[in-house]
Amino acid sequence: MVIDTGLDGQVVLVTGAGAGIGAAIARAFAAQGARVAVHHLPAQGAPPPGARWEHTTPPAEAVRELVAELGGAVAVAADLAAPDAAGRLFDQVEERLGPVGVLVNNAAHCESPDTLDALTAESLARHHRVNSIAPALLTAELARRARGRGGTAPCVVNVSTDAARAFAGQIGYGTSKAALEAFTRAAALDLAASGIRVNAVAPGPVQTGWIGADRIDEVRAIVPLGRVGEPEDVADAVVFLASRQARWITGQILQVAGGHAL
C-alpha cells in the first residue's frame, strides 16, 4: 500500500533551509509534492564573534541551486534575531506561495566557545533569540493567521538536539534548545483547541560537515546503532510528524539519534 502523507500541495516554510539538515528537510517535503519556502539568513556584515556556520549566510548560489532543484520552491530571507522577523517572513511566503500549512523551525545559532567560562549576556541572548524566541514568535504568527483564515489547521515541527537535557560545553546552545522543547509542549497544549499540532525532533550526532574524518570512529562508538546520522534521517522524521499519519500526535519530542541519548 502506498502511504499518502497528505502533504501534496501544502505550503511548507523551513527556516535555516539553505544547507545541512534544513536543505534535507526541504528536499523531503518537495518529494511529497509540497511547495517549499526555503528560508535563509540575508547577506550581512560580519557574523557575531565566534559564530559557526549555523548563523552565517549560506552561499547565494547554493540557495539558488536548491530552489531550482526543488521545483516550485521559493527563497525567502530574514534575520530571525530581529523582533519583527516573524510577520515579515510570513508575508513573503504568503505573497508568493499562499498560507503556510507546515512550519519547520530548523534555523539555529551556535557559537564557539560556548562554555560557562566564556558565557556572556550577549552570547546567551544571541542563542536564545534565534533558537527559542524566534520559533515561539513564528509559531504564534502561524496560529494567528490560521485562526483568522479558518480551514485545515497547520502544524509545527521544531528541531532541537538530543543533548538539550544537559549539553556540557554548549551552555547557550543547549539551554536555548531546552527552552525550545519546553515551548513545544506548552504550545501544543495552548493550540490543541485550534487543532494545531506542535512537535519536535531531537537529532543526535549528524554529519553536516562538523565531524572530521579523524572523529568519525569516535562518534560511531557512542551511537548504539553504530553510525553517524545523516541529514536525511532527521528530514524523514520531520516529514512524518507533519504528515496525516501523525494526526493524533502533539507535544512530543522525537529522538532521532540512533539511540545516542539512551
N, C-alpha and C positions, 0 to 999 in steps of 0.2 A: 504494500500500500504506500502510495506517495503521500508524504505529510505536507499539508498546506499550512504554512505558518501564519497566513493572514496578513502578510507584510507587503504583498504586491500592491504597488501604487501608493503606499504610505510615504509621508514625508518624514525623514529621519534627520535630526540635527546631531552631529557628532562633534563635540568640542575637542580641540587638540588632535585633529584628524590628519595633519599633514605628514605624519611619519609614524613608524613603530606600531604600537597596539592600536592607536586611533585609525591609522590607514587600513589596518587589517579589519577593524570593525566596519569601516566604510565599505570595504570590498564585500564583506559578508552580507551586509544589508542590500547592497546593489545586486548581489547574486540572487536575492529573494524578490527582486523586482521593485525594491523601494527606490524612491527618489531621495538622494542624499545631499545634505548641505555639509560640506567639508569646511569646518571652522579652523582657522589658523591665526596665529598672532601676527598683527600687521608689522610691516617694516618699521623699525625704530632705531634709536641710537644704541649705545652700548647697553647690554643687559645688566641687571643688578649684580653687584660684586659676588663672585663665586657661583653664579647661576650656571646650571648644566643645561643640556640641550632641551629639556622639557619646557623651558620658558624662554627659549630663543626662537627666532623666526626660521621656519624651515625654508630651504631654498625655494624661491618662487617657481623655478622650473619644475621642481618635484611636485608642488601642489598642482600646477597646470597639467602635468602628466597624469597625476592621479585622477583629476576631474575628467580628463579626456578618456581615460581608461574605463571609468565607471559608466559613462554614458548617461545623460540626463541629470548629472550632478552639477552642483554649483559650489564655488568657493566663496566663503564669507569670512571677513576679517574683523576681529575685535580683541582688544586687550581686556581680558576678563577681570583684571585687577581694578578696572575703572568702575565706580559705583553705578553708573548708568548703562553698563555694557549689556545687561540682560534685555532691556527693552529695545535697544538699537539692533542687537543681534537678531531678535525675533522679527523685527520689522524687515530686515534684509531678507530673511528666509521666506517670510510670508509673501513679500512682494514678488519674489522670483519663483517660488515653488508652491505656496499655499500654506494652510495651517499645519503646524507640526504635530505629528501623531506619536513620535517616539523621540525622547530627549536622552542622549547618552552623554553624561558628564564625565569625560575622559581626561580633559586637559589637566596638567599637573605642573606644579613648580617645585623644584628640588635644588638645594644648594649644597656646596661642599667647601669648607667643613660645616657640619650641622650638629656638632657635639654640644654638650651642655656648657663646656668651657668657652665655646665660640658663640653661644647664643646671645642675641641682642633683640631689643624690642622690634627693631626694623626687620630683621630677618624672620622673626616669628610672624610678624604682620604680613610679610610678603607671602609666606607659605599659606597662611590661613585665608588671605584674600582670594587666592586662586583655587586652593584645594578644598575649602569648606564653605566660605562665604559665597563665592560665585555659583557653585552648584545649587545652594539654597535659593539664591535670588533667581536663577534661571528656572528652577522648579516652580517657584511662586509665580513667576511670569507666565509659565506654561499653564498653570492651573487657572489663573485669572482669565486668560484668553479662552481657555476651553469652556469655562463656565458661561462666558458671555456668548459663546458660539452654539453650544448645545451639540447634539450628535454623539458619535462614539468617543468615549473617554480615551485620552492619550495615556502613555506610561513613561516611566523614567527608569533608567539603569545608570547607577553610579559606579565608578571604577575606583576601588580602594587599594589596599595591599594586605596580604595575609599576615604582615608584621604590625598591623595597626595597634594591636593589643599592647605591644611593648617593643618599640623599634629603637634599640640602643644604638647610639651613634648617628641617628637621624631624628633628632628631637623635634624640630619644626615640622618636618615632613610627616613623621609618624603621628604626632599629636593632631595635625590637621586632618589626616586620614581617619583617625579615630573619631574625630568630630563629624566627619562625613558619614561614618557608619551610624553614629547616634542620630544624625539628621535623617538618614534613610528610614530608620524605624519610626521616628516621630512623625515624619511627613507621611509615611504610609498610613498611620492612624488618622492623621488630620484629613487626609484626602480620600480615605476609603468611601465616605458617603457620596463622593462625587464620582466614584468608580475609577479613580486614577490610582494605578499601582506604582509603587516605588520599591525597587530592589537594588542590590549592588553585587558586583563580583569583586573578589579579593584575590588578585593574582599572586602567585609565588614568584620565584626567580625566572624571569622571562628574558630571552635574548633579544634585546633591541639595540645591540651594539656596545653595551656597557660591560659585558662579560668577556674578558680577554681569553685568548686561546690557552693561556697558562693557568686559567682558573676554572675551565670547563669541568675537569675531573673533580675538583674540589666542590663545585656546586652540585654536580650529579650525586656526590656521596651523601648530601644532606636531603635529597629528594627521594622518598620511598619508591616512587615509580621509576627512578633511575635515569631520568633525563632532564635536561633544561627545557623549560617551557618555550613555546613559540607564540608569536602574536596571534596566530590563528586559533590557538587553544582558547584564548580569552575571548576572541571575537565570536566563536561559536556559542559560548556560554551566554554572551550578551544577547545574541540573536534569540536564543531560547527564551530568556527572561522577557523579551519583548514580544514573543510570539503568542498566538492564541493557545498554544499548548501550556503556557504558564498563566492562564487566565485567572486561576484561583491562588496565585502566589503573590504575596506582597509583604514588605517589611523584612525580607530575608537577605542575608549576606552569604553569597555562594562562594566557597573557597574553590579557586581554580588553580591548584598549586601542586598537583601530583602527590598530595599527602604531606607536603612540606610543613604546614602549620601543626600537624599532629604531634 
